[in-house]
């Protein structure tokens, strides 16, 4: 049995959910034991992060480690290409998401509740746009990030780029994806597994945005 511990609003939980749906794996999804940021969850996951995954008595946290574990545990449904170089390229793109693009998107969250978001928005918007332009130079997007098949490189971006668009819309700014990434986004919209995986995340994100804007 696979149990995914996370929250619907968590982007990194959604990232793992995308991988599970692409692999066609059955799983249960549960909220953290004792609640997120609780002492009980910190005892299970000392860093206190989301998501985590349990599989037949084995427990692992951190989204990228989870995706790599699934790759090893279910090799018949790979999300890594064959060959050392294509695999390295795929992993590089996945790391670009976690280290360079996602943090630029996450930096937009405080602005949703900021009474004067325009003070920081141009700088943050420009920083995100710069990372997306650089990503477009490296991504294949034909139609997936690393080639013709879905891979680990797509899982994070499948959540983060829609999130960037949604946050910027709330801040009255366009996302402005480079043409290559726009084509990739359109391809993801046709992926039923991705859309099913993102459904709970979209609902939770929309609810959070509605509440945050009311309280600002």
Backbone torsions as a table, in degrees:
resi	resn	phi	psi	omega
1	UNK	NA	138.2	175.5
2	UNK	-106.2	128.3	174.9
3	UNK	-120.2	123.7	175.9
4	UNK	-101.0	117.5	177.1
5	UNK	-95.1	124.9	179.5
6	UNK	-175.7	-166.0	176.3
7	UNK	-130.0	146.7	180.0
8	UNK	-56.9	-34.5	-176.5
9	UNK	-80.7	-9.7	-176.8
10	UNK	-75.8	121.6	179.3
11	UNK	-63.8	-40.2	-177.2
12	UNK	-73.4	-28.9	171.0
13	UNK	-63.8	-43.5	178.8
14	UNK	-63.5	-35.8	177.6
15	UNK	-58.1	-45.7	179.0
16	UNK	-69.5	-37.9	178.8
17	UNK	-59.5	-39.8	176.8
18	UNK	-58.3	-45.5	179.7
19	UNK	-62.9	-41.0	179.3
20	UNK	-63.8	-41.4	179.5
21	UNK	-68.2	-42.1	178.1
22	UNK	-61.2	-35.4	179.4
23	UNK	-78.7	-12.7	-178.2
24	UNK	71.2	29.3	-177.0
25	UNK	-92.4	136.3	174.4
26	UNK	-78.2	141.8	-179.3
27	UNK	-156.7	160.6	169.4
28	UNK	-106.5	143.3	176.7
29	UNK	-114.5	129.0	-178.7
30	UNK	-132.1	153.5	173.9
31	UNK	-76.9	158.9	-177.7
32	UNK	-55.8	142.4	179.3
33	UNK	-62.2	121.4	-178.4
34	UNK	84.7	-7.9	-178.9
35	UNK	100.0	149.1	178.8
36	UNK	-62.3	137.1	-178.9
37	UNK	71.8	10.1	177.9
38	UNK	-80.8	162.3	176.7
39	UNK	-63.4	-36.0	-179.6
40	UNK	-64.5	-39.9	179.2
41	UNK	-71.8	-37.3	178.6
42	UNK	-65.4	-29.4	176.3
43	UNK	-69.8	-35.6	179.2
44	UNK	-78.6	-42.1	180.0
45	UNK	-126.2	92.9	-172.7
46	UNK	-52.7	-32.2	177.4
47	UNK	-76.0	-12.3	177.2
48	UNK	71.5	20.5	-173.8
49	UNK	-93.6	168.8	172.2
50	UNK	-124.4	148.9	-0.6
51	UNK	-92.7	-177.0	168.6
52	UNK	-140.3	162.4	-177.5
53	UNK	-137.6	135.7	174.2
54	UNK	-114.7	135.5	-179.9
55	UNK	-145.1	109.7	176.7
56	UNK	50.6	46.6	176.5
57	UNK	89.3	-9.6	177.7
58	UNK	-95.9	141.6	-175.9
59	UNK	-130.2	131.8	-179.9
60	UNK	-144.4	142.5	177.4
61	UNK	-115.7	174.7	-178.7
62	UNK	76.7	121.5	-169.9
63	UNK	-58.1	-42.6	-176.8
64	UNK	-68.8	-37.2	175.9
65	UNK	-65.2	-37.5	177.7
66	UNK	-63.1	-45.9	-179.9
67	UNK	-63.0	-38.8	177.6
68	UNK	-68.0	-37.8	177.5
69	UNK	-62.4	-45.0	178.9
70	UNK	-60.6	-35.5	178.3
71	UNK	-62.5	-40.6	-180.0
72	UNK	-77.1	-37.9	-175.0
73	UNK	-77.0	-25.9	-177.8
74	UNK	-130.2	64.7	-175.2
75	UNK	-66.3	-16.2	179.5
76	UNK	-74.4	-11.3	178.7
77	UNK	-128.5	69.2	-170.2
78	UNK	-75.3	148.5	169.1
79	UNK	-121.5	20.7	169.6
80	UNK	-125.1	138.1	178.4
81	UNK	-72.0	171.1	175.1
82	UNK	-85.7	151.4	179.0
83	UNK	98.3	137.6	-176.0
84	UNK	-60.3	-44.6	-175.6
85	UNK	-70.2	-47.6	175.7
86	UNK	-60.8	-34.9	178.9
87	UNK	-68.0	-40.9	177.8
88	UNK	-64.3	-40.2	179.1
89	UNK	-62.9	-41.7	178.7
90	UNK	-63.6	-45.5	179.5
91	UNK	-64.3	-36.5	178.2
92	UNK	-60.5	-45.8	179.8
93	UNK	-62.8	-39.2	177.9
94	UNK	-63.5	-38.0	178.3
95	UNK	-70.4	-34.4	176.5
96	UNK	-60.5	-36.9	176.0
97	UNK	-61.0	-54.0	-172.9
98	UNK	-67.5	-36.1	-171.4
99	UNK	-97.4	-25.2	-171.2
100	UNK	-121.9	-41.2	-175.8
101	UNK	-90.1	-51.4	-177.1
102	UNK	-57.2	-42.8	177.9
103	UNK	-60.6	-31.7	178.4
104	UNK	-70.4	-34.0	176.2
105	UNK	-72.2	-44.2	-179.7
106	UNK	-59.2	-31.0	-179.9
107	UNK	-64.6	-15.6	179.3
108	UNK	-79.7	-19.3	-175.7
109	UNK	-55.3	-48.7	-178.2
110	UNK	-59.9	-25.6	-177.3
111	UNK	-70.7	-21.7	-179.7
112	UNK	-62.8	-35.9	179.8
113	UNK	-98.7	-2.2	-177.8
114	UNK	-73.9	126.1	179.1
115	UNK	-67.0	-17.1	178.7
116	UNK	-135.0	64.1	-173.8
117	UNK	-65.2	-20.5	-177.7
118	UNK	-63.2	-18.4	-177.6
119	UNK	-66.5	-35.0	-178.1
120	UNK	-111.6	-15.1	-172.7
121	UNK	-59.0	-46.6	-178.7
122	UNK	-57.7	-41.8	-179.8
123	UNK	-65.4	-45.4	-178.6
124	UNK	-69.1	-37.6	178.2
125	UNK	-63.7	-43.3	179.9
126	UNK	-65.3	-39.3	179.4
127	UNK	-64.2	-41.3	178.0
128	UNK	-66.2	-44.2	-179.5
129	UNK	-60.6	-38.8	178.3
130	UNK	-61.6	-44.8	179.8
131	UNK	-65.1	-36.2	179.8
132	UNK	-69.7	-36.9	175.9
133	UNK	-63.5	-40.6	178.5
134	UNK	-67.7	-39.9	177.2
135	UNK	-60.7	-41.1	-178.8
136	UNK	-61.7	-27.1	177.7
137	UNK	-71.3	-24.3	-173.9
138	UNK	-104.2	-28.8	-177.4
139	UNK	-73.4	146.4	175.4
140	UNK	-85.4	-43.6	176.9
141	UNK	50.3	53.4	-178.4
142	UNK	-134.2	60.2	-0.4
143	UNK	-96.4	-3.7	-176.9
144	UNK	-95.7	164.8	-174.1
145	UNK	-54.3	-39.8	-175.0
146	UNK	-109.9	12.1	178.1
147	UNK	144.8	-143.7	-172.7
148	UNK	-90.9	-6.5	-179.2
149	UNK	-124.0	149.6	174.6
150	UNK	-61.6	147.4	-177.3
151	UNK	-148.8	179.0	176.4
152	UNK	-58.9	-25.1	-179.1
153	UNK	-67.5	-23.6	-177.3
154	UNK	-86.8	-25.2	-167.0
155	UNK	-61.1	-47.1	-179.7
156	UNK	-70.6	-44.2	-178.5
157	UNK	-64.7	-28.9	178.9
158	UNK	-61.3	-22.7	177.5
159	UNK	-99.3	-46.3	-169.0
160	UNK	-70.7	-37.3	179.7
161	UNK	-70.8	-42.1	170.7
162	UNK	-60.4	-35.5	177.2
163	UNK	-64.2	-44.0	178.0
164	UNK	-58.7	-43.9	179.2
165	UNK	-61.6	-44.3	-177.6
166	UNK	-66.0	-43.5	179.5
167	UNK	-64.4	-44.4	-178.9
168	UNK	-67.9	-34.6	174.3
169	UNK	-61.0	-41.1	178.2
170	UNK	-65.3	-23.6	179.2
171	UNK	-100.7	12.0	177.3
172	UNK	61.1	38.9	175.5
173	UNK	-129.5	142.3	174.7
174	UNK	-79.7	151.7	176.9
175	UNK	-72.3	-46.9	177.8
176	UNK	67.1	59.4	179.2
177	UNK	-71.0	143.5	168.8
178	UNK	-57.9	154.2	-174.0
179	UNK	-54.9	-40.7	-178.5
180	UNK	-63.5	-41.1	179.8
181	UNK	-75.2	-29.3	174.4
182	UNK	-63.1	-42.2	176.9
183	UNK	-63.8	-39.4	177.3
184	UNK	-63.0	-44.1	179.9
185	UNK	-60.5	-40.9	178.5
186	UNK	-65.1	-37.1	176.6
187	UNK	-65.3	-39.6	179.5
188	UNK	-64.6	-32.6	179.3
189	UNK	-64.4	-19.9	179.3
190	UNK	-93.2	-4.6	-178.4
191	UNK	-88.4	107.0	-176.6
192	UNK	-62.2	-35.3	179.2
193	UNK	-63.8	-41.4	179.3
194	UNK	-65.2	-46.5	-177.6
195	UNK	-64.4	-38.1	176.9
196	UNK	-66.2	-40.6	-179.8
197	UNK	-66.6	-32.9	-176.4
198	UNK	-86.2	-12.5	-174.6
199	UNK	-54.8	-51.1	179.3
200	UNK	-66.0	-33.6	178.0
201	UNK	-66.2	-43.0	179.9
202	UNK	-60.8	-46.1	-179.7
203	UNK	-61.1	-46.3	-179.0
204	UNK	-65.7	-38.6	179.7
205	UNK	-67.2	-42.6	178.0
206	UNK	-62.6	-40.7	178.1
207	UNK	-64.6	-41.1	179.0
208	UNK	-64.0	-43.5	-179.9
209	UNK	-62.7	-42.2	179.9
210	UNK	-62.6	-42.7	180.0
211	UNK	-68.7	-42.6	-177.8
212	UNK	-64.4	-41.0	-179.0
213	UNK	-68.5	-34.4	178.1
214	UNK	-66.4	-34.4	-176.2
215	UNK	-86.4	-5.7	-177.3
216	UNK	-82.6	NA	NA
